[in-house]
Amino acid sequence: MPIPMSSRQIADDLTARIRGHEYQAGEKLPTLKELADLYSVSVSTIQRALELTRDRGLTIGRPGAGVYVAEQQQDASPSLS
């Protein structure tokens, strides 16, 4: 059984997808459950990953509406620590 991705690895993958325009500015990301299924991890791992993308200025959470790609993205590179 493969080792599941960490929240940082998922955040890095989502960052690459956003910067590669797979997810466009203003677009709603898949639900927590859909992302958890996509990455084969728990919803809590996805929540931590999305916190990292928010900290990077790439996403914005809207309570009751979901998580969206930020319209104006900061040029914050992922930390390599």
Buried (B, 14 or more C-beta within 10 A) or exposed (E): EEEEBEBBBBBBBBBEBBEEEEBEEEEEBBEBEEBBEEBEBEEEBBBBBBBBBBBBEBBBBEEEEBBBBBEEBEEEEBEEE
